[in-house]
Amino acid sequence: MGGWKDFKGLSELPEVKEIIEALIDRKYILAGCDDSGLKMQKWLTEVYLIPETDRLRVIITDDGAGDSETYETLKIAEKIFLKYGYINGEDILDGKGGYIESNDEMYEYF
């Protein structure tokens, strides 16, 4: 696991195109999508696809607000990303108080 990196052609991945289309239909704002990642937002709910050294990482968060939109978006995103081979994370600690994987994220390893 490591830092962020550029992923050439990220915006052309079929799962990226599908999640953008699905969330634009739900009135999300596309804040950015390029080789450094994807960010979409609707009110408190934020969706990120982050390229890292050895994986793509999907994060959907509302910073603990418990917004029902976040729950619905999680269901939509899970359906899309699992179809493309991503896995649900497990709570795997790094031994320094952080996570290698979190059970509320999805990953595709290279």
C-alpha positions in Angstrom: 0.0 0.0 0.0 1.3 3.4 -0.7 0.7 6.9 -1.8 -1.4 8.3 -4.5 -0.2 8.0 -8.0 -1.5 8.9 -11.5 -3.4 6.1 -13.3 -3.2 6.7 -17.0 -6.7 6.5 -18.6 -8.6 6.4 -15.3 -11.5 8.4 -16.8 -11.8 5.8 -19.6 -12.3 2.8 -17.3 -15.8 1.3 -17.8 -16.5 1.4 -14.1 -15.6 5.1 -13.9 -17.9 5.9 -16.8 -20.7 3.8 -15.2 -20.4 5.3 -11.7 -20.3 8.9 -13.2 -23.4 8.2 -15.3 -25.3 6.6 -12.3 -24.5 9.5 -9.9 -25.0 12.3 -12.4 -28.5 10.9 -12.7 -28.8 11.2 -8.9 -27.8 14.9 -9.2 -24.2 14.5 -8.0 -21.6 17.1 -9.0 -18.5 15.9 -10.8 -15.8 17.8 -9.0 -13.0 16.1 -11.0 -12.0 13.0 -13.0 -8.5 12.7 -14.4 -5.5 10.4 -14.0 -5.1 11.4 -10.3 -8.6 10.2 -9.3 -12.4 10.8 -9.3 -14.4 13.0 -7.0 -18.1 13.5 -6.9 -20.3 15.1 -4.3 -24.0 15.6 -3.4 -24.6 17.5 -0.2 -22.7 15.6 2.5 -22.0 12.5 0.5 -18.6 12.3 -1.2 -17.4 9.6 -3.7 -13.7 9.1 -4.4 -11.8 6.7 -6.6 -8.2 7.0 -5.7 -5.3 5.4 -7.6 -2.6 4.2 -5.2 0.7 2.4 -5.7 -0.8 -1.1 -6.1 -4.6 -0.6 -6.2 -7.6 1.6 -7.0 -9.5 2.5 -3.8 -13.1 3.5 -3.7 -14.3 5.7 -0.7 -17.9 6.8 -0.1 -18.3 9.0 2.9 -20.4 11.6 4.7 -17.9 12.0 7.6 -20.2 10.1 10.0 -23.3 12.2 9.3 -25.4 9.1 8.6 -27.1 10.7 5.5 -29.5 8.3 3.8 -28.1 9.4 0.4 -24.7 7.9 1.5 -26.3 4.6 2.2 -28.1 4.6 -1.2 -24.9 5.6 -3.0 -23.0 2.8 -1.3 -25.5 0.2 -2.6 -25.2 1.7 -6.2 -21.4 1.8 -6.1 -21.0 -1.6 -4.6 -23.1 -3.1 -7.4 -21.1 -1.3 -10.1 -17.6 -1.9 -8.7 -18.1 -5.5 -7.7 -19.2 -6.2 -11.3 -15.8 -5.0 -12.4 -13.8 -7.2 -10.0 -13.3 -4.9 -7.1 -13.5 -6.5 -3.6 -15.0 -5.2 -0.4 -12.3 -4.3 2.1 -11.6 -6.0 5.4 -10.4 -4.3 8.5 -6.7 -4.9 8.2 -4.5 -2.7 10.5 -1.0 -1.6 9.6 0.4 -1.9 13.1 0.8 1.9 13.4 -2.8 2.8 14.2 -3.9 3.0 10.6 -5.6 0.7 8.1 -4.3 -1.2 5.2 -7.9 -1.9 4.2 -11.1 -0.8 5.7 -14.4 -2.7 5.6 -16.3 0.4 4.3 -14.2 0.7 1.2 -13.7 -1.2 -2.1 -10.4 -2.1 -3.8 -9.1 -3.4 -7.1 -5.5 -4.6 -6.7 -3.1 -4.6 -9.7 
